[in-house]
Amino acid sequence: MDTRLTGTLMVQGTTSDAGKSTLVAGLCRILRRRGVRVAPFKPQNMALNSAVTIDGGEIGRAQALQAQAAGVAPHTDMNPVLLKPNSDIGAQVVIHGKVCADMDARSYHQYKPRAMTAVLESYSRLRAQYDCILVEGAGSPAEINLRDRDIANMGFAEAVGCPVVLVADIDRGGVFAHFVGTLECLSASERARICGFVINRFRGDIALLQPGVEWLERRTGKPVFGVLPYLHGLNLDAEDAIATEQNTKADGERLRVIAPVFPRISNHTDFDALRAHPQVDFRFVGPGSPIPSADLIVLPGSKSVRSDLDWLVREGWEAALQRHLRYGGKVIGICGGMQMLGRRVDDPHGLEGPPGSSRGLGLLDYETRLAPEKQLRNVLGRLTGSNARVCGYEIHMGVTAGPALSRASITLDDGRSDGALSGDGRILATYLHGLFDTPEACAALLAWAGLRDAVALDYAALREASIERLADALDAHLRTESLLAAIG
């Protein structure tokens, strides 16, 4: 055990999706291997992918993954401020795991000093419990229009006095301009906090990059801690961006599964197990794209159910679903997707937009009413029919009622029933996220959808193997000792 390693290190990016989440996850695993008690931390996160924590709140899924890498249970202190966009200018604000309010961008800017208090409270509690804190920034510190009252990047680093590693994605191009330009946008004290750089997603001959690395070190006086290769096929939870990389599948029978990409799609990590499954051809279908034929259509979660339902109808999915069912296809609705399958969705309080009601798809006989209190819980249960084990979580503000619920799709261990299964057995609805994550549930659902001899894929084991592979790559390509020496 390395008892000398204590303190805090922050990872910031030159852009969104530069690799901050991945770098923090890999470093968490490296420190765990060394016997260091480490916790991840993200002061402010904007994402529609969230996870339920051990203390009954919600945080960004990236922080839950980082907690797994660190070998600790996810806690709301690891992501004290979570913003869940419900429009282009507004978001649901979650503080310490619980809904605080809906705010537009200007209102939230005024609220930031109070949010910073919550951030520092959580950070203080984590520092008291762990040797090291690995902090992930948000977006880029070079967004000078957001520097006033910043709590996500340099505003936090300056408040707690921690060093910062800057990471950039070379696959986008212009990596050296990203680094130098970011430094130019910082104040003198902020520049002094940058202890070095990490170049991410490099593919090619490293010798051809070396002159640029040497120039950057001379130009800035700061070290490049390493160049990370482009790691294909990692099964890691995405913070928010929908993964587009297609996993190579072996020849043979494959089940065709599609899902619409709602404007406010949430928890699309529900489909990670399907994307990784060797017998599944899974595709996201975006706006304006033709709707292909499929064996299974899955309606995902949504942060704005009524507006996404309107989008679904405009894009032609209502007619496509009816045609799909006429020809014997299967349909699953998860959370917001479950609500859409019913007769109505009512939002009398305007929780997800203007108050009002919307006609549902009418494929199952129930109605949903959105309520202010969000349901947050981790659950275990068994699928109706197959009795396969399910491990999932609930994050929703809807209360659903109607005759269709008398035939539940899942029986929960706490004595409750969840969801609905249509009389003909072709439509399954559930509030449970993580539906496909357990091997037996995934195999049972794929068999129900028409796949013969479905393989039981252990996605949790794949995720763990990806964390190990990531940590190995960091150890191989970073000057790990120099980077970790910056902690504290």
C-alpha positions, 0 to 999 in steps of 0.5 A: 500500500502506498500510504504516501499518496494523499491529496487531490488531482483534477482532470480538465479537457480542452473540449467536451468528450476529450477523454476526462471521464475515461482518464479519471476511471483509469487512474482510479483503478491504478490507485486502487491497485496500489491500495490507495483509498480513492474516490471520483468527484465531479462538481457539476455534471450535465447529462441525461445518463444517471445512476442511483446511488447507495444513499438513494440519490442520483449522479451521472453514470460516468461517476458511477463507473469511476466509483466501480473503478475505485472499488467503492459504492457510488454516492451522491457526494461524488457528483453533488450538482447534476443538470438534466436538460429538458429544453435547449435553455433549461434543465432540472437541477439535482443537488446532492442527489435530489431534485432542487428545481427546474431552471433556465440558464440565467436562473442557474447562473444566479444560483451557482454560488449556492451550488458551489456551497453544495460542491464544497460540502461534498468535497470536504466529506470525501476528503475526510474519508479517502486518501485521494480524490480524482476530480473530473472537470466539465466541458472546457476551462477555456469557455471564458463566457462561463468563467464568472461563478464557475464551479465546474473547472478552474473555479473549483480548482482555485477554491480547493487549491488542487493541480490540474492535468489537461487532456485533449483528443488528437483524433479531432485534430489541432491538438497542440492548438487546443493545448496552447489556446486553452492556456492563453484563455486562462488567468496566470494563477489558473495556468500555474495550476496546469501541471501537464498534458495528456494526449488522448486517442492517438493512432499512428506512428508515435515517432511522427508525433514526437517533434510536436510533443517536444515543441509543446513542452518547450512552448509551455514549460509543462510536461506531456505525461503521455500519449494514449492510444485509441482504444477500440471496443471499450465497454464503458458507460458514456457520460452523455454522448451516444456511442456510434462505434459498431462492435464487429460481430461474428457471422451467424444469426443475429437479432435486429434491434432498433431504438429511436434517438429522442431529442431528450433521450435519457439513460441510453446506456440501457442498450450497451449490453445489446450493442456488445452482444455477439448475436445482436445487430443493434442500431440507433435511428436518428431524426430524418433516418429511414426506420429499418425493419427489425425483430425488436423495437425498444423505446428508450427513456426520455427527460421530456416524455410529451415532447419526445412523444410528439417527435416520435409521431412526427418522425413516423414511428407510430405507424412503423410500430403498428406495422411492426406489430402486425408482422409479429415484431416485439416492442419494449418500452423502458421508463419514458418509453413505457409511458409513451406506450399507454393511452395518455401522459399528463403533466399538470404541474409542467414538470417537463415542459408546459402543463398539459396532456398528450395522447399516447400510442395507445398500445397498452391500457394505462395512463401516466401522470407526472408527479413532483416526487422522483422515484429513485431506487435500485431493485431486484426482480424476476421477469414474468414467464422466464423467471430470469433474474433482473437487476436494475434501477428506477429514475422517473417522475411518473405514476402509471395506473390502468388495467394493463398493469394487472399483468406485470412484466417484472415481479420485484423482490420488495413485493411490488410489481413493475410494468406490463406485458400485453395480452398477446405477449408481444409488448413489454413495458417497464420502469427498470433501467439496466434491463439487459445488464444481467446475463440471464435477463438479457438471454431471456429477453432476446429469446422472447424477441425471437433469437434462437440459442441466445448467449448469456452475455455478462455485461458487468464482467465486460465492463470490469474487463474494460476498466482493467484494460484501460488501467493497463493502457494508462500504465503502459503509455503514461509516465504514471509516477510523474503524473501521480506525483502531482497529487496533493 
